[in-house]
């Protein structure tokens, strides 16, 4: 589904859907433009579908529920590829947490040392990071005035097993 400018041409979308292979149509049909702007945020991903000699390469933007429905409706095979080691992700790094009152914040002066009540990293740079709602063991490294963070493994709560 996508949005087009101009008047909606129902005949075009009927023809488009009829030309889809049965396997692709079972997953995606009916394809039609949005009647209004989407009400929930869309997640974008690149999709490569191959069934026998048929192939589909596309950028798919859909609501999370739609993507979950697609993932659950077919016998998908994951294509695993090594990630380029130079690939970086920018995300805020929370090293600790502390609550201060407005009066305490107003009383802070340059040079004051504030120690977090809850530390996420120790002095050796070992700690945990929360990404996408999951906990990861991490360690920091500094090279040429840049701080690098390396994730080693996902940590599980004891109740997850």
N, C-alpha and C positions, 0 to 999 in steps of 0.2 A: 504494500500500500504506500502511496505517496501522493503529494498534493500537486496539482497542476493549475496553472492560471487559466482563466477563461471558463467557458461553459462545459459542464460535464457531458461527455459523449458516451452514452450507455452502450451503443453498438460496438464501439471500439473495445471496451472492456469485456464484453461478451465474446467477441472474436479472439481477444488476447487469451482469455481463460480456456476457450475451446482448443487453442493451438498448443497448450501445455501438454506434455506427455502425461499419461495417467498417473505415473508414480509421483511426478512433481506436483500435479494437480491435487493428489491426495494430501500432500503436505501443505501446499500454499494457497490453493483456490478456495474461494474466489478472490482474485486480486482486483482491487478497486481503489480509486483515489479516496483520501480522507474527505468526508463531507465538511468537516470543521477542523480547526487546529487540534492536534492531539491533546487530551486532557491530562495524561500522565507522561512523565518523561520517557523518552525512548532511549534504548541502549543500541549503540551502533557496533556492528561486527562485520567481518569479511567472511563470506560463506563460499565454500567450494563443494559442490555436490556432484558426485559421479555415480551413475547407475549404468553399468554396461558401457556402451559407447556414448551415452548421453552425458553431457557435462553442463554445469551451470556455475558461473563465477559471478558473484554479486556482492554489493554492499547492502546489508540488511539493517534497517532501523525499525525496531519494534518495541512494544511495551514489554517489560520483564515477564509478565504472564504469558504473552504470546511466544516469547523465546522458550520459556519452559515447556509450553505445549508442544512446540516443534521438536525440542530435544527428547521429549517423551513419546513422540509418535512414530519414530522410525528406528531402525537398527543402525545407529550412527557408528562410524569407526573414527577414532581420533588419530589425526596425523601429528605425531610428535616430532618436533624439530628442536635442535639445540638453540638456545638463546645466545645471541651475540653478547660477549662479556662486556662490551662497551655500552650496552643498553642501560639507560638510567631512567629512574622514575622519581619525579619530584613530589614529595609529600612532606607535610610537617612532621618533625620528629619530636615527640613529647618525651623529655628526659626525666620529668618529675611533675608532681602536682602539689599545689599549695593554695590554701584559701586565706585571703587577707581581707580585713575590713577596709572600708573607705578611709578611715582614719589612719590605719597602718600603711596603706599605700601612699597617702598624702605625706606621711612622716619619712618616707624613704628618701635618702640622699645619695648622690654619686659616691661610690666606694662601699656602700652597705653590702653585706653578704646575706643573701637570702637562701636558706636551705629548704628544699622541698620536704614536705611531710611524708610523701610517698615517692620513692625513687624508682625509676624504671631501668636505670643503668647504674652499674657500680663504677668505682674509680678506674678499673681496668678496661672499661668500655664494653662490658658484657651486659646484656639486658634483654628486654622483650619489646616488640613493636606490635601494635594492632593495625592490621590492614584488612579492609573488607570484612570487618567483624571477626577476624580470626587472629589468634596470638602466634607470633613467630619469635623464635630465639634469634638474637642478633648480636653482632659485635661491630664496633666502630674501628676505623683506621684513618689516620691522617697522612696525606701525601701532598706536598707542595701547596700548603695552605687550604686544602680542600678536605672536608670530612666525608668519608665514605662509610656506608653502612652495608654490611653483608648479612643476609638472612641465611641461617644454617638449616633450620627445620621448623615445621609447624609444631607447636606445643598443644597438647590435648588435655582437657580436664579429665579427672579420673572418672567422672560420670558419663563420658562419651564412649567408653568401651563396654 
